[in-house]
Amino acid sequence: MADTAVTAQTTIDNSIARAKDKKKTQWTDAQLLIFMNKGIDFTHKLLIKEQSEIVITDSTITMVAGTQEYLLSGNLDDFWGMSENGVYFTDFLTPCTYEDKVRHGTDTTDTAPVSYYITSTHLGVLDIPTATSVAAFPTLYCRHFKKNTPLALTDNMTYLNLFNEPISSFMDHTAVLKTTAPTAEFTALYNALEAATLEIAKNRVPL
């Protein structure tokens, strides 16, 4: 089924919760959407943990001579974290800490930088590229994870519809339990969603 064919509203309309509450006296669409988004957010973080290509975004940063740090916003929009081996020219850059950068000082390089670090707002490289470096290696390639964006009712379901069923099931059961259920029952719901998510994600990349 094409990703564009299924919206959050459609998923809610077809859910068990809505079938049992057609007149929306127990849960409005907006309330069910809150439960759905909780499930999607949890799924999103599991996929990041799994390093799944489903949630990896490819971006580039244009290098500038004499410039060590580059804004994440505008270059790597909605940045959450970098994937493994996610920063490279032709060879992968080694991740390091900001403290490593401070200790390293302000050395420059005529070849490609070899390390990178992340601050709250910037991606930085070591060593600092010179004009010679930028001429040879003008573009830094990045594979990163985006922050999860909650769905509106009219938005298409995420992740190519792969996780619609477990997310819908999570939404249904959360709605039924509401806020009076024991913590253990909610834990069981998250465990079930985790198991379903990881099973699907792992089967996409057989080892």
N, C-alpha and C positions, 0 to 999 in steps of 0.2 A: 504494500500500500504506500503510495507517495506521501512524503512528509507533509506536503501542503494540503492534504485531504483531511487531516484530523486536527481540529482545534481543541483547546482546553474545554470549551463549551460542549463540543460534541462528545468528548470523553465523559464529562459529567452527565450529560443527557442519557448516555448509554450505561451509566454505572448502576450497580445494585442499590446504592443509597438513593438514587433518584427514582428507581423503579418502585421502591418501598415508600417513597414520599413524593408522589407526583405533584401534589398540590403545594409542595415546599413549605409545609407547616413546621417541620423539624429543622431543616437546613435550607438556607438560601443557596443559590449558586455561588455567591460571594464567600459564604462560609466553607463550602466544599472546596472552593479554589484555594483557600488558605491551607486546608489539609493536603491538597494536591501539591502545593508549592513546598510544603515541608518535606514531602516524599521526594520531590524533584531535587531539592537542595541536598538531601542526604545522598541520593543517587549520584549527583554531581561530584560530591566529595569522594565517594567510593571510586568513581571512574578516574579521578585525579590520582588517588592512591594506587590504582591499578596501572597508571601511566597509559591509559587507553587513548588510542588515536582519535576516538570519538570526540574528546574534549580538548584536543591539541589544536592550536591556531598557529599558522605560519605567518611571520612578520619579518620586516627588514628594517635596519637602521642605517642611514647614510652617514658614513664616517666623515669627520671634519678634522683637518690638520690642527694639532695643538689642543684638541678637545678630548678630555678624558671621560666625562659623564654626559649621558643622553637621557632626556626625559622619557619615562615610561609612558606617560599619557601623551597620545598623539603618535607614538611609535609602536607601543605594545598596548593597545587600548584594553581597558578592563583587566589589567594584569593581575593575576593571582599568584602565579609561580612559574618557574621555568621547568621544562621537562628534562629528563636525563639526556646528557649530551645535546642540549638544546641550543647552544650558542656556538657558531662556527663561521669561519671564512671558507677555507678548504679543509682545515683541521679543526677539531673541537677545541674550544677554550676551556680551561680548567676553572671551576668555580672557586672563589676565595672569599674571605670576609673583608669587611670594611677596615678592620684593624690591620689585616695584611696589606691593604692599600696604603694605610698611614705609615707602616713600617717600611714599605717598599720605596716611598718617596715619589719623585717626579721624573723618573727615567723615561726617555723617549725611545721609539723604535722606528727604523726604516723598513722593517718587515711587518708582518701581521702581529697585533697584540696576541698574547698567549693565555691571559687569564681575564676573568670578569667577576664583578661583585654587584650586588643589588642593595640599594638603600630603599627607604620608603617611597622615594619619588624618582630615582634614577637608576640606570644601568651604567656601570663604569667599567673601563678596560685598563689592563696593564700589559704592556707599557703604553704610554701616551703616543698615539700615531703622529708621525711627521707627514709632511707633504709627499715624501717619497712613498711612505707606507700607504697613504690614502690613494695615491695613483695606482698602486699595485693591488690594493684590497679596498675598494670603495664601499662595499656593502657588507654589513654584518647580518647574518641570517639567524633568526631566533624561532624556536618552537616553544610556545608557552601555553599555560592554562589561563583561561579567562575566569573572572568571577561569575558566579551563577546569577542570572537575572530572573526574578519571579515572573511567571506568566500572567498575562491578562486573559480574560475569558475568550477574547477574539484571537489570541496568539496561537500559532501552530504548536503542537506538541514537539518536544525536543528529542534529540538523539535518534533521529530517523525512525521514530515510532517503535524502537526496539523495546523500550521499557514501559510502554503504555499500560500493559496489563498489570505488572506488579505495582506500578505507581497508583493505578486506579484501585487495586485491591487494598493498598495501604490507606488511601483516602476513604474508601468505604468503611473499613474497620475502625479507623480513627474517628469517623463521624459517629458510628454506633457507640463506641466507648465513651465519647465526649470527654468530660473532665472528671468523671466520677470513678473511672476504672483504676484498679491497682497499678502501681508503677510496673510491676512484672509483666502485665499484659501489654503495655506500650513497648516494653523492651522486646517482647516476643514479636511484635509487629516490625520493629526496626531490624531484628535479626532475620525475619522472613524476607524483607525487602533487600537486605544485604546479600543473602544467599542467592536470590533470584538475579540481582544485578551482576554479581561477580560471575555467576554461571554463564550468563549471556556474554559478558565482556570477554571472558577467557576463551569462549568458543569462537570468537571472531578472529583470534590469532592463535591457531593451534601450534603447540610446541612439539 
